[in-house]
Amino acid sequence: GARTPRSARLFPVVKDLRTGTLGFLWAEYEAARQEGCRARVDLWRRRWVQVWREAPRLSLDEIIMHADVGAELEWQDTIMAETNVLRARQLLLHHRDLPLRHILDDEVRRD
């Protein structure tokens, strides 16, 4: 078939979403970057760049063909819950005077 952006295998297969996995690597990168420690970002890069490059990939057409919208929405909820936990932890540790109300409201709305 024709080589198009839709048929290019650009999207890595993510089988698991937890700390230390390909599915969570960008969250770990952002955490390392926000620490402002160059060594931490370099460590992240050494650990993940090759894994990312070698990961099996799918095209957009293949993703659309096998898409499970319900699972995708559940995955997005999981990501938001993890993000809220990290944000709450950050607020509690570093900004004790800021309110957690918006994070709590988001969690209540989700359940």
Solvent accessible surface area in square Angstrom, and as a share of the most:
residue,aa,sasa,rsa
1,G,126,1.21
2,A,80,0.62
3,R,239,0.87
4,T,59,0.34
5,P,111,0.70
6,R,120,0.44
7,S,48,0.31
8,A,36,0.28
9,R,144,0.52
10,L,102,0.51
11,F,82,0.34
12,P,26,0.16
13,V,42,0.24
14,V,66,0.38
15,K,180,0.76
16,D,54,0.28
17,L,33,0.16
18,R,149,0.54
19,T,95,0.55
20,G,28,0.27
21,T,19,0.11
22,L,30,0.15
23,G,17,0.16
24,F,17,0.07
25,L,1,0.01
26,W,132,0.46
27,A,38,0.30
28,E,26,0.12
29,Y,52,0.20
30,E,60,0.27
31,A,48,0.37
32,A,1,0.01
33,R,122,0.45
34,Q,123,0.55
35,E,102,0.46
36,G,68,0.66
37,C,58,0.35
38,R,165,0.60
39,A,68,0.53
40,R,101,0.37
41,V,13,0.07
42,D,43,0.22
43,L,99,0.49
44,W,23,0.08
45,R,94,0.34
46,R,175,0.64
47,R,131,0.48
48,W,13,0.05
49,V,42,0.24
50,Q,94,0.42
51,V,68,0.39
52,W,75,0.26
53,R,162,0.59
54,E,123,0.55
55,A,12,0.09
56,P,91,0.57
57,R,52,0.19
58,L,60,0.30
59,S,5,0.03
60,L,65,0.32
61,D,59,0.30
62,E,37,0.17
63,I,60,0.31
64,I,94,0.48
65,M,138,0.62
66,H,130,0.58
67,A,64,0.50
68,D,89,0.46
69,V,105,0.60
70,G,49,0.47
71,A,52,0.40
72,E,77,0.34
73,L,104,0.52
74,E,121,0.54
75,W,108,0.38
76,Q,83,0.37
77,D,61,0.32
78,T,58,0.33
79,I,48,0.25
80,M,74,0.33
81,A,33,0.26
82,E,72,0.32
83,T,49,0.28
84,N,2,0.01
85,V,76,0.44
86,L,74,0.37
87,R,89,0.32
88,A,21,0.16
89,R,127,0.46
90,Q,84,0.37
91,L,23,0.12
92,L,97,0.48
93,L,100,0.50
94,H,118,0.52
95,H,81,0.36
96,R,194,0.71
97,D,126,0.65
98,L,89,0.44
99,P,90,0.57
100,L,47,0.23
101,R,169,0.62
102,H,95,0.43
103,I,6,0.03
104,L,103,0.51
105,D,56,0.29
106,D,20,0.10
107,E,52,0.23
108,V,116,0.66
109,R,174,0.63
110,R,64,0.23
111,D,153,0.79
